[in-house]
Amino acid sequence: QGLPHVVVLATGGTIAGSGTTGGGYVSGAISGDQLIASVPDIGKRARLSAEQIASIGSQDMNDGVWLKLAERIAALDKDADVAGIVITHGTDTMEETALFLDLATRTEKPIVLVGSMRPSTAVSADGPRNLLEGVIVASDPKARGRGALVVLNDTIHGARDVTKTNTVSVQTFLSPNFGPVGAVSPDHVAFFAAPAPRTSLAAPTGPLPKVEIIYAYAGVDAKPVEAAVAAGAKGIVLAGVGDGNASKATIAALQAAAKGGVVVVRSSRTGTGPVLRNIELNDDELGFVAAAYHNPPKARVLLQLLLAGGVTQPEKVQAAFAP
Ligand SMILES: NC(=O)CC[C@H](N)C(=O)O
């Protein structure tokens, strides 16, 4: 047939969940092949093959699965028969996997992450439609060269900005700073702008360096930072209040960590807007990096990849984070 070949790499999540919301629900119980079989006429859109990479809720996603995905994508890039790749994934950490794959793979082929908010057995389950639309995007030449994309609820998001914003709604994913990159329905795919320039970092070959996230709040003391350093963190991301700030005790502990060679990146718990250098805090003096538009978990992914590649100087780390 003349249909494009799309490979589905299945990892689990609610899209592969069984049971109903509210009880007896197991995420990742259904295989990639079963998922494909649940979507009427999906075989008219693309030739599909499925590979089971993992069967986990994405709260258990880890760098071992990330490396497996990156390796498979590198191999599929070389396979001239493959037009695009769809990854089925839980929604909880989908934004982290998307950014990891965006940074650590080099293919021009579309990499499309899809998931669902409702289990397959729920009334108006959203998984089958999201999978169909993910396959439609992954087989569309317009999606090439855009790195990793997230497709849910008729919306196409870029890996850099996309984030889960709601615990239950099917419209949970937003791109809060720059907006979605496109729209999809069973009848069309539209992108709103040309592909953004991509940064590709070397794909890591082993476990990623330990990077902790410290969450700031009113009254936080130095202990969480000290515990992270004592546990051997090579990097710390501050999920700071406001403009990436924290109590005097926390900032002093972070300054001591940075002096000791731990790379400290300031992000924000607010969810929107950039954290920029030298505004409320003097990053030059403190030896810190400002995360720009990276939310705390995404700042952690980027920092892990930089550290894995031997980039540790705050100036060089800052260059990779710059908006
Ligand atoms: N809606 C979901 O996908 C969340 C289910 C599960 N916690 C996961 O992320 O895999």
The ligand as a MOL file (V3000), in Angstrom:
LIG
                    3D

  0  0  0     0  0            999 V3000
M  V30 BEGIN CTAB
M  V30 COUNTS 10 9 0 0 0
M  V30 BEGIN ATOM
M  V30 1 N -3.7910 10.4510 32.7750 0
M  V30 2 C -2.6710 9.8090 32.9300 0
M  V30 3 O -2.0500 9.3550 32.0090 0
M  V30 4 C -2.1590 9.7070 34.3430 0
M  V30 5 C -1.9970 8.2650 34.7680 0
M  V30 6 C -0.6580 7.8950 35.3140 0
M  V30 7 N -0.4360 8.4890 36.5870 0
M  V30 8 C 0.4430 8.1940 34.3160 0
M  V30 9 O 0.9480 9.2840 34.1880 0
M  V30 10 O 0.8040 7.2750 33.6250 0
M  V30 END ATOM
M  V30 BEGIN BOND
M  V30 1 1 1 2
M  V30 2 2 2 3
M  V30 3 1 2 4
M  V30 4 1 4 5
M  V30 5 1 5 6
M  V30 6 1 6 7
M  V30 7 1 6 8
M  V30 8 2 8 9
M  V30 9 1 8 10
M  V30 END BOND
M  V30 END CTAB
M  END
